[in-house]
């Protein structure tokens, strides 16, 4: 049963990867301006915030939980960054403090879920509103734009004359670490076990509460890092930075084949889903599709990402039953 589930996940990952390749080939061939270096750099740079949060979010969903407060945590991190910069603090001091703030936000979510037994969906909807409100209190309606040039250049610049953003290389390092953790360590195997059957995992000796708490903290940390990157990449720290980003993150992760019920999926599939969504949004922008229509497409993809693997599973079960009957 585990082998068949893995096979289904791999097949769905393959479908997502194939769709990404088809979309890229179509875009290079038929969408004006898609293939130039500047646009490709924009595509990757605009997708990186989703990709950064998708790394820990994938592990969290595999373990059967979710964090919808990630965009608000990113916005709060950016707001604190802007406020402290206005107070004259150095950027080298501000960044560690903002990362620590993200850890605290994730810790609050994790403790509410693991110690009080509250559902993560309800908890993080609440902290989504709370963190965004705190961000507005901290910075108000101001926008801070005068961050050090070398940091902004790193967040938005390219490697030489290529289309590859400088920030993409650190992301690849984080991606490699996440892949190893999820697919090649006892911690990752425990996350799959917890998501598949929490009671069985507990009886097997897995410290379920500690595992989930670590994942919530990691998600908060990465959301804060995303908020820092967002403020530097777009040269603007505002309380509403990354507003609505949680929808794109969840849609991309589920589109990549991560089962919302937990226990199934691969990080490769999740990242394929991230860049499929990012490329699709980029193409729609080049084709002058309205922002409202892009939101509709994202919502439809979210439904498809949940429905698709289940339909594939039912088809596989029906085919297996037909073969056994035959």
KEPA-110398 format. One line per field, with one value per residue (C-alpha): residue in one letter; x, z, y. Coordinates in nm, 2 decimals. Layout:
# residues N
residuo a;...
u X;...
w Z;...
v Y;...
//
This chain:
# residues 326
residuo x;x;x;x;x;x;x;x;x;x;x;x;x;x;x;x;x;x;x;x;x;x;x;x;x;x;x;x;x;x;x;x;x;x;x;x;x;x;x;x;x;x;x;x;x;x;x;x;x;x;x;x;x;x;x;x;x;x;x;x;x;x;x;x;x;x;x;x;x;x;x;x;x;x;x;x;x;x;x;x;x;x;x;x;x;x;x;x;x;x;x;x;x;x;x;x;x;x;x;x;x;x;x;x;x;x;x;x;x;x;x;x;x;x;x;x;x;x;x;x;x;x;x;x;x;x;x;x;x;x;x;x;x;x;x;x;x;x;x;x;x;x;x;x;x;x;x;x;x;x;x;x;x;x;x;x;x;x;x;x;x;x;x;x;x;x;x;x;x;x;x;x;x;x;x;x;x;x;x;x;x;x;x;x;x;x;x;x;x;x;x;x;x;x;x;x;x;x;x;x;x;x;x;x;x;x;x;x;x;x;x;x;x;x;x;x;x;x;x;x;x;x;x;x;x;x;x;x;x;x;x;x;x;x;x;x;x;x;x;x;x;x;x;x;x;x;x;x;x;x;x;x;x;x;x;x;x;x;x;x;x;x;x;x;x;x;x;x;x;x;x;x;x;x;x;x;x;x;x;x;x;x;x;x;x;x;x;x;x;x;x;x;x;x;x;x;x;x;x;x;x;x;x;x;x;x;x;x;x;x;x;x;x;x;x;x;x;x;x;x;x;x;x;x;x;x
u 0.00;0.29;0.46;0.14;0.09;0.45;0.39;0.08;0.27;0.56;0.31;0.14;0.49;0.57;0.25;0.33;0.68;0.56;0.31;0.59;0.80;0.51;0.43;0.79;0.82;0.49;0.60;0.94;0.78;0.46;0.47;0.65;0.92;0.91;1.25;1.46;1.70;1.52;1.18;1.33;1.51;1.18;1.00;1.25;1.28;0.90;0.87;1.14;0.92;0.67;0.95;1.12;0.80;0.71;1.02;0.90;0.54;0.58;0.72;0.44;0.17;0.33;0.31;-0.07;-0.07;-0.08;0.03;-0.18;-0.01;0.31;0.23;0.14;0.46;0.65;0.47;0.54;0.91;0.93;0.75;0.98;1.28;1.16;1.08;1.41;1.59;1.41;1.54;1.90;1.98;2.22;2.09;2.33;2.16;1.81;1.81;1.89;1.62;1.36;1.46;1.42;1.08;0.98;1.09;0.87;0.57;0.61;0.66;0.33;0.15;0.32;0.24;-0.12;-0.15;0.07;0.01;-0.36;-0.47;-0.62;-0.65;-0.37;-0.62;-0.81;-0.51;-0.32;-0.62;-0.63;-0.26;-0.29;-0.51;-0.31;0.03;-0.09;-0.26;0.07;0.26;0.02;0.07;0.45;0.49;0.15;0.09;0.46;0.69;1.06;1.27;1.62;1.78;2.16;2.23;2.44;2.16;1.90;2.14;2.18;1.81;1.72;2.04;2.15;2.47;2.67;2.49;2.28;1.91;1.99;1.92;2.19;1.94;1.87;2.19;2.12;1.78;1.93;2.13;1.82;1.64;1.91;1.90;1.52;1.53;1.79;1.59;1.26;1.37;1.69;1.67;1.48;1.32;1.17;1.05;0.89;0.71;0.56;0.46;0.29;0.10;-0.01;-0.13;-0.05;-0.16;0.05;0.34;0.30;0.29;0.60;0.79;0.79;0.76;0.48;0.43;0.80;0.82;0.53;0.66;0.99;0.81;0.60;0.92;1.10;0.80;0.80;1.17;1.15;0.84;1.04;1.34;1.09;0.97;1.33;1.39;1.06;1.14;1.49;1.39;1.11;1.29;0.99;0.90;0.52;0.28;0.09;0.40;0.33;-0.05;-0.23;0.10;-0.03;-0.28;-0.01;0.21;-0.07;-0.18;0.17;0.24;-0.08;-0.04;0.29;0.12;0.15;-0.16;-0.35;-0.43;-0.06;0.17;0.23;0.42;0.77;0.96;1.05;0.68;0.62;0.89;0.77;0.43;0.58;0.75;0.45;0.24;0.51;0.56;0.18;0.14;0.43;0.28;-0.06;0.10;0.28;-0.05;-0.21;-0.45;-0.59;-0.48;-0.83;-0.83;-0.49;-0.64;-0.93;-0.68;-0.48;-0.80;-0.90;-0.55;-0.59;-0.91;-0.75;-0.44;-0.67;-0.90;-0.64;-0.45;-0.77;-0.92;-0.59;-0.60;-0.96;-0.88;-0.58;-0.80;-1.07;-0.81;-0.66;-1.00;-1.08;-0.76;-0.81;-1.17;-1.05
w 0.00;0.08;-0.25;-0.45;-0.26;-0.34;-0.70;-0.72;-0.57;-0.82;-1.11;-0.99;-0.95;-1.31;-1.44;-1.26;-1.40;-1.75;-1.73;-1.62;-1.92;-2.16;-2.03;-2.06;-2.42;-2.51;-2.35;-2.51;-2.85;-2.85;-2.57;-2.67;-2.42;-2.21;-2.31;-2.25;-1.96;-1.77;-1.77;-1.67;-1.38;-1.28;-1.30;-1.07;-0.83;-0.80;-0.74;-0.47;-0.19;-0.26;-0.29;0.03;0.24;0.04;0.18;0.55;0.45;0.26;0.57;0.78;0.55;0.52;0.90;0.88;0.98;0.80;0.87;0.70;0.89;0.69;0.47;0.78;0.95;0.65;0.66;1.03;0.97;0.70;0.92;1.21;0.97;0.84;1.18;1.33;1.03;1.08;1.44;1.31;1.39;1.15;0.90;1.03;1.37;1.23;1.02;1.31;1.52;1.25;1.21;1.58;1.56;1.30;1.54;1.81;1.57;1.47;1.83;1.93;1.65;1.75;2.12;2.05;1.83;2.02;2.38;2.37;2.10;1.88;1.51;1.31;1.05;1.30;1.50;1.20;1.06;1.39;1.40;1.03;1.14;1.46;1.30;1.02;1.27;1.48;1.16;1.09;1.45;1.42;1.09;1.02;0.65;0.60;0.34;0.41;0.10;0.17;0.28;0.21;-0.17;-0.14;0.03;-0.23;-0.51;-0.37;-0.33;-0.68;-0.88;-1.13;-1.16;-1.42;-1.75;-1.69;-1.60;-1.27;-0.96;-0.70;-0.43;-0.63;-0.52;-0.14;-0.22;-0.39;-0.07;0.14;-0.11;-0.09;0.30;0.29;0.05;0.26;0.58;0.44;0.23;0.39;0.76;1.05;1.11;0.76;0.79;1.12;0.95;0.70;0.98;1.18;0.88;0.78;1.13;1.43;1.69;1.53;1.52;1.89;1.98;1.77;1.99;1.78;1.98;1.78;1.96;1.95;1.58;1.50;1.72;1.54;1.20;1.30;1.43;1.10;0.91;1.11;1.06;0.68;0.66;0.84;0.60;0.32;0.47;0.48;0.12;0.00;0.15;0.00;-0.34;-0.39;-0.20;0.02;0.37;0.43;0.67;0.38;0.22;0.10;0.15;0.01;-0.04;0.18;-0.10;-0.36;-0.12;-0.03;-0.39;-0.51;-0.24;-0.30;-0.68;-0.64;-0.50;-0.12;0.03;0.25;0.49;0.54;0.50;0.12;-0.13;-0.23;-0.20;-0.57;-0.66;-0.43;-0.59;-0.94;-0.83;-0.71;-1.04;-1.25;-1.06;-1.09;-1.46;-1.52;-1.34;-1.54;-1.87;-1.77;-1.69;-2.02;-2.19;-2.00;-1.80;-1.51;-1.15;-1.06;-1.32;-1.20;-0.85;-1.00;-1.18;-0.86;-0.68;-0.96;-0.94;-0.56;-0.62;-0.89;-0.67;-0.41;-0.65;-0.89;-0.68;-0.53;-0.87;-0.98;-0.67;-0.73;-1.09;-0.98;-0.72;-0.98;-1.23;-0.97;-0.88;-1.24;-1.29;-0.98;-1.09;-1.44
v 0.00;0.24;0.15;0.22;0.55;0.65;0.56;0.77;1.07;1.02;1.01;1.33;1.49;1.38;1.54;1.87;1.87;1.79;2.07;2.31;2.20;2.24;2.58;2.70;2.56;2.73;3.06;3.07;3.00;3.21;3.47;3.79;3.90;3.58;3.46;3.77;3.78;4.06;3.88;3.55;3.72;3.89;3.55;3.38;3.68;3.71;3.34;3.32;3.45;3.17;2.91;3.01;2.96;2.65;2.47;2.45;2.46;2.13;1.96;2.10;1.98;1.64;1.62;1.70;2.07;2.41;2.77;3.04;3.32;3.30;3.61;3.81;3.70;3.82;4.15;4.19;4.11;4.37;4.63;4.58;4.60;4.93;5.07;4.98;5.12;5.45;5.44;5.43;5.07;4.90;4.65;4.38;4.41;4.43;4.12;3.88;4.05;4.00;3.64;3.59;3.76;3.50;3.22;3.37;3.39;3.03;2.93;3.09;2.90;2.58;2.60;2.68;2.38;2.13;2.23;2.34;2.09;2.36;2.30;2.47;2.60;2.79;2.91;3.04;3.22;3.40;3.48;3.58;3.87;3.94;3.96;4.18;4.41;4.43;4.51;4.81;4.93;4.91;5.09;5.25;5.35;5.45;5.29;5.26;5.25;5.37;5.04;4.99;4.96;4.65;4.46;4.57;4.49;4.13;4.08;4.22;4.19;3.92;3.72;3.90;3.92;3.61;3.59;3.42;3.63;3.65;3.54;3.22;3.06;3.07;2.94;2.64;2.57;2.59;2.36;2.10;2.11;2.07;1.78;1.60;1.67;1.55;1.25;1.13;1.17;1.02;1.36;1.35;0.99;1.08;1.37;1.13;0.89;1.17;1.29;0.94;0.83;1.05;0.79;0.51;0.75;0.83;0.46;0.41;0.64;0.95;1.27;1.42;1.74;1.83;1.74;1.97;2.25;2.24;2.26;2.56;2.74;2.66;2.79;3.12;3.16;3.12;3.35;3.62;3.56;3.60;3.93;4.06;3.95;4.10;4.44;4.44;4.29;4.54;4.82;4.89;4.79;4.82;4.66;4.50;4.34;3.99;4.03;3.73;3.53;3.25;3.15;3.12;2.92;2.67;2.64;2.57;2.32;2.13;2.16;1.98;1.67;1.73;1.56;1.81;1.53;1.47;1.17;1.20;1.40;1.51;1.83;1.81;1.81;2.11;2.32;2.22;2.34;2.67;2.74;2.62;2.88;3.15;3.09;3.09;3.42;3.57;3.46;3.60;3.93;3.94;3.87;4.16;3.94;4.14;4.09;3.98;3.71;3.59;3.55;3.34;3.12;3.07;2.97;2.73;2.57;2.53;2.33;2.13;2.06;1.91;1.73;1.60;1.35;1.22;1.15;0.99;0.77;0.67;0.58;0.37;0.19;0.12;-0.01;-0.23;-0.37;-0.43;-0.62;-0.84;-0.91;-1.00
//
